[in-house]
Amino acid sequence: MSAPASPSVSPQSPSTPDMRQRNVRLGLILASVAGVFFLGFIARIALLSGA
């Protein structure tokens, strides 16, 4: 017995321009959050190592 296809599967390809634009935006947001944490960590090390 094979399971029926899921009705929530979209017939469109996941690589549509709109989806790509959303993925790029999400990637930039996540990269900026990671960058802020990294810079905060570096600043903490720099400020606390001299104290």
ROSEMI-235712 format. One line per field, with one value per residue (C-alpha): x, y, z; residue number from 1. Coordinates in Angstrom, 1 decimal. Layout:
! residues N
X <- [X_...]
Y <- [Y_...]
Z <- [Z_...]
seq <- [NUM_...]
This chain:
! residues 51
X <- [0.0_1.4_0.5_-1.6_0.2_0.0_-2.6_-0.4_2.4_2.6_2.8_5.2_8.9_10.5_13.0_10.6_12.0_9.7_10.9_14.5_14.0_12.6_15.4_18.0_16.3_16.2_19.8_20.8_18.8_20.3_23.9_23.4_22.2_25.2_27.5_26.1_26.6_30.2_31.0_29.6_31.7_34.8_34.0_33.5_36.8_38.6_37.0_37.3_40.8_42.3_40.4]
Y <- [0.0_3.4_6.5_9.2_12.3_15.1_17.8_20.6_20.0_23.0_22.2_25.1_24.7_25.9_28.0_30.7_34.2_35.2_32.3_33.1_36.7_35.6_33.2_35.9_38.3_35.6_34.8_38.4_38.8_35.7_36.8_40.2_38.7_36.4_39.3_41.4_38.5_38.0_41.7_41.7_38.8_40.4_43.7_41.9_40.1_43.3_45.4_42.8_41.6_45.0_45.6]
Z <- [0.0_-1.0_1.0_-0.9_-2.0_0.5_-0.5_0.9_-1.6_-4.0_-7.7_-8.2_-8.1_-4.9_-6.9_-8.0_-8.0_-5.1_-2.9_-3.8_-2.8_0.5_1.1_0.3_2.7_5.5_4.9_5.2_8.4_10.0_8.9_10.4_13.7_13.8_13.0_15.9_18.3_17.0_17.3_20.8_21.8_20.4_22.1_25.4_25.1_24.2_27.0_29.8_28.9_29.6_32.9]
seq <- [1_2_3_4_5_6_7_8_9_10_11_12_13_14_15_16_17_18_19_20_21_22_23_24_25_26_27_28_29_30_31_32_33_34_35_36_37_38_39_40_41_42_43_44_45_46_47_48_49_50_51]
